[in-house]
Amino acid sequence: MAAVFQDKECVELFLHIVLERDDLTVQSVKSHYELKNLYGHSAILDVYATDRENRVYNVQIRRSDAGASSRRAWYYGSMIDKNSLGAGKSYEELPETYVIFVTENDVFKGACRSIISSVGSLKRANCSMTGRISCM
C-alpha cells in the first residue's frame, strides 16, 4: 500500500477524503522519509507530505496493530516539529501537522477520533486501497 503514496495525486486524494477537505493541494511527497535523531530514536515516516499552506502530513501504514500507538503518533509529530523549525525561528512558525495512522483495526478503541471507519475502495489515477483509517 505504501507504493500508492509515492504518487502526489494519490496522497492528495487520500487527504481530501480523510480530512474531508478539498481545498488542499499537495506540493511535495516523500516516501519512507527518515527523520534522524542524533541523541535518540530516529523515525521513518511512511509518507511525508506538505501542502501549499505549509501544513505537514504524516501517514503511517500499519498492517498489524503492533506499533500503532498514540505515543508513537505523538513522537512522530514532535520529530516533525523538531525538524521543521530552524535556528532562530519563532515557535509561531511551526507548521500545522497531521499524523494519520492507517490500520486494519481501531487500535485506539474509540479513544481517539476515528475519521473514516472503513474505506471500501479508493480509485483515481491508479490509486486503490482498502482498510481502516484511524488518527489522533
C-alpha positions in Angstrom: 0.0 0.0 0.0 2.9 2.4 0.7 3.7 2.4 -3.0 0.4 4.1 -3.7 1.5 7.0 -1.6 4.5 7.8 -3.8 2.2 9.5 -6.2 1.3 13.1 -5.3 -2.2 12.8 -6.8 -3.0 9.7 -4.7 -1.8 11.4 -1.5 -3.9 14.5 -2.3 -7.0 12.4 -2.9 -6.4 10.4 0.3 -6.0 13.6 2.4 -9.2 15.1 0.8 -11.2 12.0 1.9 -9.6 11.6 5.3 -9.7 15.2 6.3 -12.9 16.0 4.5 -11.3 18.9 2.8 -11.0 19.5 -0.9 -9.2 22.8 -0.6 -5.7 21.5 0.0 -3.1 21.0 -2.8 -0.2 18.7 -2.0 3.1 20.3 -3.0 5.6 17.5 -2.2 5.6 13.9 -1.2 8.4 11.8 0.3 8.0 8.1 0.9 10.0 6.4 3.7 11.3 9.7 4.8 13.8 9.4 7.7 14.0 12.0 10.5 17.3 11.4 12.3 17.8 12.0 16.0 21.5 12.1 16.9 20.7 11.7 20.6 18.0 9.1 20.5 15.4 7.2 18.5 15.0 8.3 14.8 11.8 8.0 12.9 11.0 6.7 9.4 7.8 8.2 8.1 5.9 6.1 5.6 4.6 9.3 3.9 5.7 12.9 4.5 3.7 15.4 2.5 3.4 19.2 2.5 0.7 21.4 1.0 0.7 24.9 -0.4 -0.2 26.4 3.1 3.0 24.8 4.6 1.0 22.2 6.5 2.7 18.8 7.1 1.0 15.4 6.8 2.5 12.2 8.0 0.7 9.0 7.0 1.7 5.8 8.8 0.6 2.5 7.4 0.3 -0.3 9.9 -1.0 -3.7 8.8 -0.6 -5.0 12.3 -1.9 -3.3 15.4 1.6 -3.5 16.9 3.4 -0.2 16.7 0.3 1.9 16.0 0.0 3.8 19.3 -0.8 7.3 20.4 2.7 7.7 21.9 4.2 6.8 18.5 2.0 9.4 16.8 3.0 12.0 19.5 6.7 11.2 19.0 6.5 11.4 15.2 4.7 14.7 15.4 7.4 16.0 17.8 10.1 14.8 15.4 8.4 16.6 12.5 8.3 19.8 14.7 11.9 19.4 15.7 13.0 19.2 12.0 10.6 22.0 10.8 11.9 24.8 13.0 15.2 26.3 12.0 17.6 28.0 14.4 16.4 31.5 15.5 12.9 30.9 14.2 9.8 31.7 16.3 7.7 28.8 17.7 4.8 30.5 15.9 6.4 29.4 12.7 5.9 25.7 13.4 3.7 24.2 10.7 0.2 22.7 11.4 0.9 19.0 11.5 -1.3 15.9 10.9 -0.2 12.4 11.9 -2.6 9.8 10.4 -2.4 6.1 11.0 -4.0 3.6 8.5 -4.6 0.4 10.5 -6.7 -2.7 9.9 -8.4 -2.4 13.3 -9.4 0.5 15.5 -6.2 0.4 17.6 -7.3 3.4 19.7 -10.5 1.6 20.7 -12.7 4.7 20.2 -10.5 6.8 22.5 -9.3 8.9 19.6 -11.4 10.3 16.8 -11.9 7.8 14.0 -12.2 9.8 10.8 -13.3 7.0 8.5 -14.3 3.7 9.9 -13.9 1.9 6.5 -12.7 2.8 3.1 -14.1 0.4 0.6 -12.1 1.3 -2.4 -10.3 4.5 -3.5 -9.7 4.8 -7.2 -8.3 7.7 -9.2 -5.1 8.0 -11.2 -4.4 4.3 -10.5 -4.9 4.8 -6.7 -6.6 1.9 -4.9 -6.5 0.9 -1.2 -8.7 -0.7 1.3 -8.5 -0.7 5.1 -9.4 1.1 8.2 -8.3 4.6 8.9 -7.8 6.0 12.4 -6.0 9.0 13.6 -5.0 11.1 16.6 
